[in-house]
């Protein structure tokens, strides 16, 4: 967002489409009303953001574009990132948030009603559980957990506390995606039996990390948080942790969660009965511990299949787009690309194409922020008791589990048989060893 853009212009351009003809998905769940701190305006929700170096900075812009949101605190272990975020928010007319680098202190703040979590993956569920137990509402980025057990505990904690938890699968809030899913559910292509998803990028090698001195701007102890301690490496922050099992969840959870979620939504399925995965680190030889090339298949009762294909280091675009999902039915197919979709007949001929709203591409705050702001607005309205959540955490957990199961199937080199009611792996004790993780002493989330 340009520094010359004040909050009034920001809100006007970003909120033009908020709430316009949105379709509530079948998986939505009612949310309890917030109890704001004494003296707060009726609709004002005070939000803190944890992790603002990358995705969290985008979320800050989305919350700035969301009516009734006030960003009151920034939580980041990188002092440079925190300062940049505070300056951006202040320049936009959003006030000057506090800098509170320790999440354990942030959750105790009386000036915060909700916390948006965009820290590294190993922090997602532990931070969310801390926040819920402190009485805060939570917006947690995908994946909502680093491993399946954390996700189970997160769902249990939300139910126990009754607080609102939305996962950042923002495509559930995008208008044309909702319309496309409505067509799938409405029988436009007949009975739907297969959702094919994919992602392609041209990520480069992360090299071989060497032990290095922790930079003065980074609190590496807090960065590690719940993860058992490891030496600092020169190729770890701020992004390459994604590809290390100790902190990250690989491409399947990093980008696959979005597509897995849309596929599951369209097919109206819950947990799979069988999961397979093949692939490896084929493009480079380096510290990357997950596949850069991966195919995951998830089989469901009632003759339904979801497949995921990722190429992290080759940006060839299947069907002309680098990320998408195509639903195949008995009478045709529907492909979702961004906030647009195309309907095909059974022979592959184009029947209808709907592209992303041109207004989103001309907005001063950019299309990504406008579309993200639909999801943050839904979150805040859920807190106020005015709307059902588009991605409540119980559904977000089920979608995240798809990525976890794919990674476990790849790690073990075996097909997994799963309980379609709970998603738990059956008859494979070795695979179940990957269901959870070890934690640094004193850092294990409550209930894990």
C-alpha positions, -999 to +999 in steps of 0.1 A: +000+000+000+015+034-009+024+056+020+003+084+005-029+063+009-047+072+042-071+049+061-103+065+048-093+060+011-079+025+020-112+015+036-133+030+008-115+012-020-111-021-001-146-025+014-165-018-018-173-055-022-175-066+014-207-085+021-220-082-014-240-112-023-218-137-004-229-173-002-226-190+032-210-224+027-227-255+041-198-261+065-202-227+083-207-227+120-225-202+142-201-180+163-207-165+197-208-128+202-177-110+215-175-094+249-155-063+242-135-046+269-154-018+289-155+014+270-149-001+235-172+009+207-199-017+200-185-030+167-148-023+173-125-053+175-090-048+187-066-071+167-030-081+174-009-097+146+017-123+153+044-126+126+045-096+102+075-103+081+056-118+051+020-131+053+013-112+085+021-079+068-005-087+042-030-096+069-023-062+085-033-045+053-064-067+051-074-057+087-068-021+079-092-025+050-118-041+073-144-018+089-144-019+127-109-034+130-082-017+151-047-031+151-035-025+186-004-047+189+023-063+167+041-094+179+073-104+161+107-117+172+123-097+143+126-061+155+130-049+119+098-065+108+078-052+138+091-016+131+081-018+094+046-030+103+040-004+129+052+023+105+029+010+077-001+009+100+006+044+115+011+059+080-022+045+068-040+062+097-045+031+118-028+044+149+004+032+165+002-004+177+023-016+206+053-039+200+049-070+221+074-096+209+065-124+233+032-142+225+030-152+262+027-116+272+006-106+242-022-130+252-024-112+286-029-078+271-063-062+280-060-041+248-065-071+225-097-089+217-084-112+188-050-124+176-041-131+140-013-157+138+010-157+108+042-169+125+061-200+112+040-232+110+054-247+142+039-218+161+004-218+146-015-242+169+006-235+201+000-198+197-037-203+190-041-225+220-024-200+242-046-172+229-079-192+233-070-202+269-064-165+276-099-156+263-089-142+229-105-150+195-081-163+168-075-159+131-049-186+124-031-189+090-031-222+072-020-248+080-037-245+114-012-270+129+023-284+124+010-320+130-024-337+133-024-339+172-020-302+175-050-297+152-071-320+173-062-301+205-069-268+188-104-279+178-110-293+214-098-260+229-120-239+207-150-260+217-141-257+254-136-220+254-163-211+229-141-184+212-142-177+175-114-193+154-112-188+117-085-204+095-069-184+068-083-203+038-095-170+024-108-185-009-139-196+010-148-159+012-142-150-025-174-144-043-168-162-076-153-192-058-185-194-038-205-192-070-184-220-086-189-242-056-226-234-057-226-247-093-208-279-083-233-285-054-262-275-076-256-303-101-243-282-130-218-310-140-238-339-126-225-361-098-190-350-090-165-377-083-130-363-087-113-330-077-079-325-092-057-299-076-022-286-084+004-260-076+035-249-096+064-225-088+100-220-097+115-221-062+153-221-062+177-242-041+180-233-004+215-246-003+233-263+026+230-243+058+259-235+079+259-226+117+259-188+120+257-161+147+221-151+154+215-116+140+210-089+166+175-081+153+163-117+159+152-133+192+159-169+181+148-184+214+113-170+209+114-178+172+119-215+181+093-214+209+077-248+212+102-266+189+131-284+205+162-263+202+184-265+171+215-244+161+208-213+141+217-217+104+223-191+077+196-205+054+167-207+079+150-173+083+127-160+071+112-184+046+133-215+042+121-231+074+090-241+054+110-270+039+123-285+071+103-310+090+113-296+124+095-262+117+076-265+084+050-286+067+062-285+030+044-274-001+014-297+006+005-277+037+020-244+026+000-240-006-018-274-009-041-266+021-059-240+000-066-264-028-073-294-006-099-272+012-117-262-020-116-298-032-131-311+000-157-283+000-168-291-036-170-328-031-187-324+003-164-349+020-148-351+054-119-375+062-105-399+036-104-437+039-071-442+020-042-419+013-011-424-009+018-401-018+048-403-041+075-378-049+108-365-037+134-338-037+142-342-074+153-308-086+181-299-062+203-315-036+201-293-005+186-290+030+150-292+016+134-321+035+100-324+018+092-332-018+096-305-045+076-329-067+047-347-051+015-364-060-011-371-032-043-390-037-071-392-011-099-417-016-133-412+001-164-433+007-191-430-020-166-433-049-149-399-046-112-390-052-091-359-045-056-356-061-029-330-055+001-325-078+028-300-068+060-289-086+078-265-063+108-260-087+091-261-121+065-234-129+049-252-158+012-243-155-013-272-159-045-259-176-028-225-179-027-215-143-001-222-116-026-231-089-061-244-092-087-271-088-109-288-114-140-307-104-149-336-128-185-348-129-207-371-150-218-342-171-187-320-174-161-301-154-156-269-135-121-253-130-115-227-103-086-203-111-081-175-085-115-158-080-127-170-114-140-202-129-147-220-162-174-245-169-166-273-195-189-298-211-181-335-211-160-333-242-139-305-227-155-276-246-158-243-228-194-235-218-189-205-195-160-184-181-162-160-152-131-140-144-120-122-113-140-090-107-122-063-127-129-039-098-105-059-076-076-053-100-082-016-101-085-011-064-059+012-048-051-015-023-048-043-048-068-074-056-051-096-030-059-072-001-095-067-013-101-104-014-083-111+018-104-084+035-135-104+027-122-132+050-111-109+078-144-091+076-162-124+080-140-132+110-148-100+127-185-103+119-183-138+134-169-124+166-197-098+167-223-126+163-234-112+129-223-139+106-213-175+103-176-183+097-166-194+063-137-214+077-144-224+113-115-243+128-131-277+129-134-276+091-100-260+088-085-288+107-100-314+085-086-297+054-052-293+070-052-330+079-053-338+042-018-323+038-005-339+070-018-373+058-002-368+024+032-359+041+030-389+064+022-413+035+052-399+017+075-400+047+066-437+055+065-447+018+032-465+024-005-462+016-024-451+047-057-466+058-077-440+077-109-439+098-132-418+076-149-405+108-118-392+126-090-392+100-068-413+123-044-438+107-054-474+113-031-504+116+002-486+112+020-478+145+050-463+127+029-438+108+011-428+140+045-419+155+043-389+131+009-379+145+025-355+170+059-341+179+082-336+208+083-301+223+109-280+241+106-285+278+081-261+292+066-252+258+042-280+251+007-266+243-019-273+270-037-305+262-012-321+237 
